[in-house]
Amino acid sequence: MPGVLSSVLSPRAAGALREALTRARYSTDGVRALLGPSAHAALGRGELEPAHRAARDGGELGVLVRLLLLGAVEPDAAVRAALAPLDPAEVPDLLRPAEGGWVAVLDLRPYGDDDGDWWVLSDLDARRQEREHVTGVGGASLTLAAATDRRPAGSLLDLGTGCGVQALHASRHAAAVTATDVAPRALAMARATFALNGLDVELLEGPWLEPVAGRRFDRIVSNPPFVPGPARVDYVYRDSGRAGDDALAALVADLPAHLAPGGVAQLLGSWLHVKGEDWPDRVRSWLPAPTDEGGVDAWIVQREVADPALHVGTWQRDAGLDVSSPAARAQAGAWLDWLEGAGVEAVGFGHLVLRRTGGEPTVVVEDLLGDVPDPLGPEVGGWLDRVDWLRAHAADDALLGARLAVAGGVVLESWSEPGEEGWTAAGSAVARLDGPRWRHEVDAPAAALLAGCRGQLPLRELLELLSFAHDRPVDALVTATLPAVRELVRHGLLVPAG
């Protein structure tokens, strides 16, 4: 087992290492330029040899890439020159002597966003099968980071920070950042990451929300241990110790009490599809009931669905196991037995957005399966704003008096079917070409109504014109249209004008 780190980086060592990494251009752009597109892509696939070859004549940057990214033993003189003014002996938790030089015992890599770079410390992938392994910048971290609303906030809690990825992003838009974790090793890694990047983050140790009992935050982000299975902890970063999705259910119920009024929590999660149960109802039931102080807006989006065998195999491979080995087969058998005994037909994965509200709560549970090319973060902010607007226009008269416009990037699609006399019109739909590719089928009157939504006339007048043009009672059009209009607004195809 890796155990608890002693310190990783002293303040002096952090400053010296930061100076060396900056001088050598050990950044995302610097590494990409050194390796070139082909070797950089190969490194992303876990293929090291092309990167070794590309870094061979890379000077100090090449030494750092081979030492810190590729796991090579580098000569003492070369390491000392690349890390000056840091003495490699000052960071025994990061580097250790090896025959002929030094070798890294932690992963230290550049990571960034559009506004700049950081450096992130984590455990090496070679130690992935250890119980207290601290993962680096992985798929789940990137997924949550891309889906987070980045509007300015006063206080932010990163619950279950791991190596600190979400807190790094939070430092760009939150005035004060608090990060917690149950694992002392993870907290030591995060502390070193923050020190190396010159960030002031409050770090607290303890399970779930216990370290921040009685406190409220403007934002909460969390990539919690969400992998459903038996009540065990094989790996601290992914296993909650509670059976199935019980831990996620408890977290969803408890989080709103730690949000300031209007505060937003965003997290990843997995839920069980249980035979005889509707999965949206299952997840919806976790939300706390409204009180006199208000309730919780919730947007729960299912991004993937896996059958039990795929679920188990995916997470065994994620842990670096040889799924054909006797030990892995025994683990898979016990896991599948548990899922079968619990009546689990599939496992869903997705995003949960919760907001504490003083108004009538809006709860939406829906699928968004398949690729979404654009980051979901801006969409989360847009969804929250549109929910506020719809709440303010909850009365039919208020909505009928509103001026709406078709959003930019929305198109009308029409399709036809072959028949005896050629192609025959079969249907139409409006669809977004940005963000989530929401798509709604529309009939001819609805398409005509949308064509008139240019932000000039209130919806009521557009429906009156439509009633005359299609010879349909206006009351019937209102009854049929308003629910669809609300859905189009919520999905961002129609936007308030002015």
C-alpha positions in Angstrom: 0.0 0.0 0.0 1.3 3.5 -0.7 0.4 4.8 2.7 0.3 8.4 3.9 2.7 10.8 2.3 5.1 12.7 4.6 4.8 16.1 3.1 5.4 15.8 -0.7 6.5 19.4 -1.0 7.7 21.9 1.6 6.9 25.6 0.8 10.5 26.1 -0.3 10.6 23.0 -2.4 7.2 24.0 -4.0 8.6 27.4 -5.0 11.8 26.0 -6.3 10.1 23.2 -8.3 7.6 25.8 -9.8 10.6 27.9 -10.9 12.2 24.9 -12.6 9.0 23.7 -14.3 8.3 27.2 -15.6 11.8 27.7 -16.9 11.8 24.4 -18.8 8.3 25.2 -20.3 6.9 22.0 -18.7 3.4 23.0 -19.7 0.6 21.6 -21.8 1.7 23.7 -24.8 5.4 23.0 -24.2 5.0 19.2 -23.9 2.7 19.1 -27.0 5.2 21.1 -29.0 8.1 18.9 -27.9 6.4 15.6 -28.7 4.6 16.7 -31.8 1.0 15.6 -32.8 1.7 11.9 -33.4 3.7 11.1 -30.3 1.4 13.3 -28.1 -1.6 11.3 -29.4 0.2 8.1 -28.8 1.0 9.1 -25.2 -2.7 9.8 -24.7 -3.4 6.2 -25.7 -0.8 4.9 -23.2 1.9 4.2 -25.9 5.1 5.5 -24.4 7.8 4.7 -26.9 6.9 7.4 -29.5 7.0 10.0 -26.7 10.4 8.7 -25.5 11.8 9.0 -29.0 10.4 12.5 -29.5 11.8 13.7 -26.1 15.2 12.2 -26.7 16.9 15.5 -27.7 14.6 17.8 -25.9 17.0 19.4 -23.4 15.8 20.1 -19.9 12.2 19.8 -21.0 12.9 16.4 -22.5 14.5 15.3 -19.2 11.4 16.3 -17.3 9.0 14.7 -19.7 11.0 11.4 -19.5 11.3 11.6 -15.7 7.9 12.8 -14.7 5.6 11.6 -17.5 7.2 8.5 -18.9 8.7 6.8 -15.9 12.3 6.8 -17.0 15.4 6.8 -14.9 17.3 9.9 -15.7 21.0 10.7 -14.9 21.7 12.6 -11.7 23.5 15.5 -13.4 20.6 15.9 -16.0 18.0 15.9 -13.3 19.8 18.4 -11.1 20.3 20.7 -14.1 16.6 20.4 -15.1 15.3 21.0 -11.5 17.7 23.7 -10.4 17.4 25.4 -7.9 15.6 22.3 -6.4 17.7 19.5 -5.1 16.0 16.2 -6.0 16.8 14.9 -2.5 14.4 17.6 -1.1 11.4 15.8 -2.5 11.6 12.1 -1.4 7.9 11.6 -1.9 8.3 12.7 -5.6 11.7 11.4 -6.6 13.9 8.6 -5.3 17.4 7.6 -6.2 17.7 4.8 -8.7 20.7 3.1 -10.3 22.3 5.7 -12.5 20.1 8.6 -11.4 16.6 9.4 -10.3 13.1 8.1 -10.9 9.7 9.6 -10.2 7.5 7.9 -7.6 4.5 10.2 -8.3 2.9 11.5 -11.5 3.5 15.2 -12.0 2.0 16.6 -15.2 0.8 19.8 -16.7 -2.9 20.3 -17.0 -4.8 23.4 -18.1 -7.8 25.2 -19.5 -8.3 28.2 -21.8 -7.0 30.6 -19.1 -3.7 28.8 -18.4 -1.9 25.8 -16.9 -1.5 24.1 -13.6 0.6 21.1 -12.5 -1.1 18.1 -10.9 0.4 15.5 -8.6 -1.1 12.0 -8.4 -0.2 8.4 -8.0 1.5 6.6 -10.9 -0.8 4.4 -13.0 1.5 1.4 -12.2 0.1 1.6 -8.6 -3.5 1.8 -9.7 -4.5 -1.5 -8.0 -3.6 -0.2 -4.5 -6.6 0.6 -2.3 -5.6 4.2 -1.5 -4.5 5.0 -5.1 -5.0 8.7 -5.9 -6.1 9.1 -9.5 -4.9 12.0 -11.7 -6.7 13.9 -14.4 -9.0 11.1 -15.6 -12.1 10.8 -17.7 -14.5 11.5 -14.8 -12.6 14.6 -13.7 -12.6 16.0 -17.2 -16.3 15.2 -17.6 -17.2 17.1 -14.4 -14.9 20.0 -15.2 -16.4 20.4 -18.6 -20.0 20.3 -17.2 -19.4 22.8 -14.3 -21.0 26.3 -14.4 -18.2 28.8 -14.2 -20.0 31.9 -13.2 -18.4 33.8 -10.3 -19.1 32.5 -6.8 -18.2 33.5 -3.3 -17.5 30.2 -1.6 -17.1 26.8 -3.2 -16.8 23.3 -1.8 -15.0 20.5 -3.7 -16.3 17.4 -1.9 -14.0 14.4 -2.3 -11.2 16.4 -4.0 -8.8 13.6 -4.7 -5.7 15.2 -6.2 -7.5 18.6 -6.5 -8.6 18.9 -10.1 -12.0 20.5 -9.5 -10.6 22.9 -6.9 -8.0 24.0 -9.4 -10.8 25.0 -11.8 -12.8 26.5 -9.0 -9.8 28.8 -8.2 -10.6 30.7 -11.4 -14.2 31.7 -10.4 -14.7 31.3 -6.7 -13.4 33.7 -4.1 -12.8 31.0 -1.4 -12.3 27.3 -2.1 -12.7 24.5 0.5 -11.7 20.9 -0.4 -12.4 17.8 1.6 -11.4 14.1 1.3 -11.7 11.0 3.5 -8.2 9.8 2.4 -5.2 11.4 4.1 -3.1 10.4 1.1 -5.4 12.3 -1.3 -5.3 15.4 0.9 -1.5 15.3 1.0 -1.5 15.1 -2.8 -4.0 17.9 -3.2 -2.0 20.0 -0.7 1.1 19.6 -2.8 -0.8 20.4 -6.0 -2.1 23.6 -4.5 1.3 24.6 -3.1 3.0 24.0 -6.4 0.4 26.2 -8.1 0.6 28.9 -5.4 -3.1 28.5 -4.5 -4.7 29.1 -1.1 -7.3 26.3 -0.6 -8.8 25.2 2.7 -8.3 21.4 3.2 -10.4 19.4 5.6 -10.3 15.6 6.3 -13.3 13.5 6.8 -16.1 11.5 5.2 -18.8 13.1 3.0 -20.2 16.3 4.5 -18.9 15.8 8.1 -16.0 18.2 7.8 -18.3 21.0 6.8 -21.1 20.4 9.2 -23.2 23.5 9.7 -21.6 25.4 6.8 -23.2 26.6 3.6 -21.6 27.3 0.2 -22.5 29.2 -3.0 -21.3 26.2 -5.1 -20.5 22.6 -4.4 -18.8 20.3 -6.9 -18.2 16.6 -6.3 -16.8 13.6 -8.2 -17.7 11.2 -5.4 -17.1 7.5 -5.2 -20.2 6.6 -7.2 -19.6 3.1 -8.6 -22.6 0.9 -7.6 -21.8 -2.6 -6.2 -21.6 -4.6 -3.0 -21.0 -2.7 0.2 -17.2 -2.8 0.1 -14.2 -0.5 -0.5 -11.7 -2.1 -2.9 -10.5 1.4 -4.1 -11.1 4.5 -2.0 -11.4 6.8 -5.1 -14.4 4.9 -6.5 -16.1 2.7 -3.8 -18.4 4.3 -1.1 -18.6 1.3 1.2 -22.4 1.3 0.9 -24.4 -1.0 -1.2 -25.6 0.0 -4.7 -26.4 3.6 -5.1 -27.3 4.2 -1.4 -24.3 6.6 -0.9 -25.4 8.8 -3.8 -29.0 8.8 -2.6 -27.8 10.0 0.8 -25.5 12.6 -0.7 -28.3 14.0 -2.9 -30.6 14.2 0.1 -28.0 16.0 2.3 -26.3 18.4 -0.1 -29.1 21.0 -0.3 -28.7 21.8 3.4 -25.2 22.9 2.7 -26.1 25.3 -0.1 -26.7 29.0 0.5 -29.9 30.4 -0.9 -29.6 30.1 -4.7 -26.5 27.9 -4.3 -25.8 25.3 -6.9 -24.3 21.8 -6.5 -23.0 19.8 -9.4 -21.9 16.2 -9.2 -21.4 13.0 -11.1 -23.3 9.8 -10.2 -24.5 6.4 -11.1 -27.8 4.9 -10.3 -29.4 1.5 -10.6 -32.1 0.5 -13.1 -34.0 -2.0 -11.0 -36.5 -4.4 -12.4 -40.0 -3.1 -11.8 -38.9 0.5 -11.0 -38.8 3.6 -13.1 -35.2 4.9 -12.9 -36.3 8.6 -13.1 -38.7 8.1 -10.2 -36.0 6.3 -8.3 -33.5 9.2 -8.6 -36.2 11.8 -8.1 -37.2 10.2 -4.8 -33.7 11.1 -3.3 -34.4 14.8 -3.4 -35.5 16.4 -0.1 -39.1 17.4 0.2 -39.8 21.2 -0.1 -40.1 23.1 3.2 -41.3 26.5 4.2 -37.9 27.8 3.2 -38.3 26.4 -0.4 -37.1 23.4 -2.3 -34.5 22.1 -4.7 -34.4 22.7 -8.4 -32.9 19.6 -10.0 -31.6 18.7 -13.4 -30.6 15.1 -13.6 -29.2 14.0 -17.0 -28.4 10.4 -17.8 -25.5 10.2 -20.2 -24.8 6.5 -20.4 -26.5 3.2 -19.7 -24.5 0.0 -19.2 -25.7 -3.6 -18.7 -24.3 -5.3 -15.6 -21.6 -7.2 -17.4 -20.3 -4.0 -19.1 -20.5 -2.1 -15.9 -18.4 -4.6 -14.0 -15.9 -5.1 -16.8 -15.4 -1.3 -17.3 -14.6 -0.7 -13.7 -12.3 -3.7 -13.5 -10.3 -2.4 -16.5 -10.3 1.1 -14.9 -8.6 -0.4 -11.9 -5.9 -1.9 -14.2 -7.0 -5.5 -13.6 -6.5 -8.4 -16.0 -10.1 -9.3 -16.4 -9.2 -12.8 -17.4 -7.2 -13.5 -14.2 -8.7 -15.9 -11.6 -8.8 -13.1 -9.0 -10.6 -10.7 -11.3 -13.1 -13.4 -12.4 -13.9 -14.1 -8.8 -14.4 -10.4 -8.1 -16.6 -10.1 -11.2 -18.6 -13.1 -10.2 -19.4 -11.8 -6.7 -20.2 -8.3 -8.2 -22.6 -9.8 -10.8 -24.2 -12.0 -8.2 -24.9 -8.9 -6.1 -26.4 -7.0 -9.0 -28.5 -10.0 -10.0 -29.7 -10.4 -6.4 -30.7 -6.7 -6.2 -32.7 -7.0 -9.4 -30.4 -4.7 -11.3 -31.0 -4.7 -15.1 -28.7 -1.8 -16.0 -26.6 1.0 -14.5 -27.0 4.6 -15.5 -24.4 7.3 -15.3 -24.7 11.1 -15.6 -24.8 14.6 -14.1 -26.8 16.0 -11.3 -27.4 19.7 -10.9 -29.1 20.9 -7.7 -30.1 24.4 -6.7 -31.6 25.7 -3.5 -34.6 27.8 -4.4 -37.2 29.7 -2.5 -39.8 29.2 -5.3 -41.7 26.2 -6.5 -39.0 23.7 -7.4 -38.4 22.4 -10.9 -37.3 18.8 -11.2 -36.3 17.4 -14.6 -34.9 13.9 -15.1 -34.0 13.1 -18.7 -31.7 11.2 -21.1 -29.0 12.9 -23.1 -27.3 9.8 -24.6 -24.5 9.9 -27.2 -21.8 12.4 -27.9 -22.2 16.0 -26.9 -19.3 17.9 -28.7 -19.6 21.1 -26.7 -18.9 21.5 -22.9 -22.0 21.3 -20.8 -20.9 24.0 -18.4 -22.5 26.9 -20.3 -25.6 24.8 -20.8 -26.0 24.3 -17.0 -26.0 28.0 -16.4 -28.4 28.5 -19.3 -30.7 25.8 -17.9 -30.8 27.4 -14.5 -31.5 30.9 -16.0 -34.3 29.4 -18.2 -35.9 27.7 -15.2 -35.9 31.0 -13.4 -37.6 32.7 -16.4 -40.2 29.9 -16.7 -40.9 30.1 -13.0 -41.5 33.9 -13.4 -43.8 33.1 -16.3 -45.6 30.1 -14.8 -49.0 31.6 -15.3 -50.4 31.1 -18.8 -51.2 34.8 -19.1 -47.5 35.7 -18.3 -46.2 33.3 -20.9 -48.7 34.5 -23.5 -47.6 38.0 -23.0 -43.9 37.2 -23.5 -41.9 37.8 -26.7 -39.8 34.9 -27.7 -37.3 34.2 -30.5 -35.8 31.1 -32.0 -32.3 30.8 -30.6 -29.2 31.0 -32.9 -28.0 27.6 -34.0 -31.5 26.2 -34.3 -32.7 24.7 -37.5 -35.9 23.2 -39.0 -35.4 19.7 -40.4 -37.9 18.0 -42.7 -37.9 14.5 -44.0 -39.8 12.6 -46.6 -40.6 9.0 -47.3 -40.7 7.3 -50.8 -44.1 6.5 -52.2 -45.7 5.4 -55.4 -45.6 9.0 -56.7 -42.2 10.0 -55.4 -41.2 11.5 -52.1 -44.0 12.4 -49.6 -43.5 14.8 -46.7 -43.4 12.7 -43.5 -42.4 15.1 -40.7 -40.4 17.9 -39.3 -38.4 18.8 -36.2 -36.5 21.7 -34.8 -33.0 21.0 -33.5 -30.1 22.7 -31.8 -26.7 22.6 -33.5 -24.8 23.7 -30.4 -24.6 22.4 -26.8 -26.9 19.4 -26.3 -28.4 18.5 -29.6 -32.0 18.7 -28.3 -34.5 17.9 -31.0 -38.3 18.3 -31.0 -40.7 17.1 -33.7 -43.2 19.7 -34.8 -46.3 19.8 -37.0 -47.1 22.4 -39.6 -48.8 24.9 -37.2 -46.0 24.6 -34.7 -43.4 25.2 -37.4 -45.3 28.2 -38.5 -45.5 29.5 -34.9 -41.7 29.2 -34.5 -41.2 31.0 -37.8 -43.0 33.9 -36.3 -41.0 33.9 -33.0 -38.7 36.8 -33.9 -39.0 38.7 -30.6 -41.4 41.2 -32.1 -44.9 40.0 -31.2 -46.1 38.5 -27.9 -46.9 34.8 -28.0 -50.6 35.5 -27.6 -50.8 37.6 -30.9 -48.8 34.9 -32.8 -51.3 32.3 -31.7 -54.2 34.5 -32.7 -52.6 34.8 -36.2 -52.0 31.1 -36.3 -55.6 30.4 -35.4 -56.9 32.5 -38.3 -54.4 31.0 -40.8 -55.2 27.4 -39.9 -58.8 27.8 -39.0 -58.4 26.4 -35.5 -59.9 27.8 -32.2 -57.4 29.9 -30.4 -58.2 28.4 -27.0 -57.4 24.9 -28.4 -54.1 26.2 -29.8 -53.2 27.8 -26.5 -53.9 24.5 -24.6 -51.9 22.5 -27.1 -49.0 24.9 -27.5 -48.0 26.2 -24.1 -46.6 23.0 -22.7 -44.5 22.6 -25.9 -43.3 26.2 -25.7 -42.2 25.6 -22.1 -40.2 22.6 -23.2 -38.6 24.5 -26.1 -37.6 27.3 -23.7 -36.2 24.9 -21.2 -34.1 23.2 -23.9 -32.9 26.5 -25.2 -34.5 26.4 -28.6 -36.7 29.4 -27.8 -35.2 32.3 -25.8 -36.8 35.3 -24.2 -36.4 38.5 -26.3 -35.6 41.7 -24.7 
